[in-house]
Amino acid sequence: MTPKDFRAQISAGEFTNPTAGYCNGYVQANLVVLDKKYAEDFKKFCEINSKPCPLIEMVGPGTSHTSFLADNADICTTIPRYHVWEEGKMIKEVNDITSYYNKDMSFFLLGCSFSFEESLMDAGIALRHVDQKINVAMYDTNIPLKPVGPFHGYMVVSMRPIKASQVSDACCITGNSPIAHGAPVHVGMPELIGISDLAKPDYGDAVEIKDDEIPVFWACGVTPQNALQQAKLDFAITHAPGCMFVSDILNKEYGK
Amino acid sequence: MTPKDFRAQISAGEFTNPTAGYCNGYVQANLVVLDKKYAEDFKKFCEINSKPCPLIEMVGPGTSHTSFLADNADICTTIPRYHVWEEGKMIKEVNDITSYYNKDMSFFLLGCSFSFEESLMDAGIALRHVDQKINVAMYDTNIPLKPVGPFHGYMVVSMRPIKASQVSDACCITGNSPIAHGAPVHVGMPELIGISDLAKPDYGDAVEIKDDEIPVFWACGVTPQNALQQAKLDFAITHAPGCMFVSDILNKEYGK
């Protein structure tokens, strides 16, 4: 199934599930929708916090249709599930945001870790959460984000156990995926970034760390949602976790 | 002082010390000299073990003059000190190998870690052995080399303590220096590569590892000398440790 056909199914209300495992090889993107009055601050926030917030495409105000990640896809209908936020709290999950759309909205599409996970697995680096078909383990940290306007807070990281002999390769490979959170932000020693117990992730599922493995930490796409909560904006929309915008651009093509 | 002037001093017998700290910014190279009958095997050995043996230039047989790393430098006189080997044992240290030269000799110039150490320090990653002006800590490992003809053995690694927050950057930066041993071969967990006590290096000097640091291991230029010892060739010449060939090529230019 091509990404275009997949998005058509989603727009028709025929697919409302997480997008992991669909249209493999194509860039998937997280979504943040804000009133245009916050757009400049949020754009700058993404630019100076580019590991957790890798901005790929900004759409609007005045339109909800993409031009880079896909040719003229309507962001209001082509994501399986959306979260609607008021005053920093998620108040509703919906399958279509057309009824919320207005011409003052700015849409931000941000890179996600699916891109680099594919590269890691292609290089023979096993990912336990993928093998076990569970969610990646994610943790709040004490790594401060660089604040811009109302946007601030701390980085959320994802953790993958990597063999000590493959940590270096994992760093180099993901360093070549700047749109997918890039190289790790921390290697080993979780206590130094404020994580007290790896067995108790703040989001997602815990995984075993074997004797020959080191916990490696990458900036995580949950970070911008946390920054939104901190900012307590009157209104915002995001994708629902795991339910991403599936683009027409191949991971392998991006940036090459 | 330009590398050309520095090499002229060395050829004139006016400089016979280690080359670290001289002509900063320029690629320095290790030397291996073999009879041409071993040249094809050693070349292939370098190619398939490129992290410990990054071959930059092959000179001869029929000449001892470089054409790539420097314009027409005589390798027989432009290195401060050489080691002469017989039957796998170092038998003599000399300042000039002109008297040993014959037209059947092949000269191999191999990259060294000075190139990537400069890049690491430029990126704000401190190197304890440089700060303390001691030799880097080096260890024998159980990581097998891929054998070719008479050449075989195990990899020697150098270890640098790196902050957990900078390990990823250190991997990515050195991964961009393929002529200087490239990205690390192992991160943390020395016992997994046959190192029982980091405080007792097999070569060089021990350094402290602080609480927020991880020992990171890179392939080391001592490896080819160990492979030579294993091969027990009737005759070979190498540079003396620390006394390198100083080239006309800037680290920053190489491969770009």
Interface residues (C-beta under 8 A of the other chain):
Chain A: A164 S165 V167 S168 D169 C171 C172 G175 A183 P184 V185 H186 V187 G188 M189 L192 I193 D212 I214 V216
Chain B: A164 S165 V167 S168 D169 C171 C172 G175 A183 P184 V185 H186 V187 G188 M189 L192 I193 D212 I214 V216
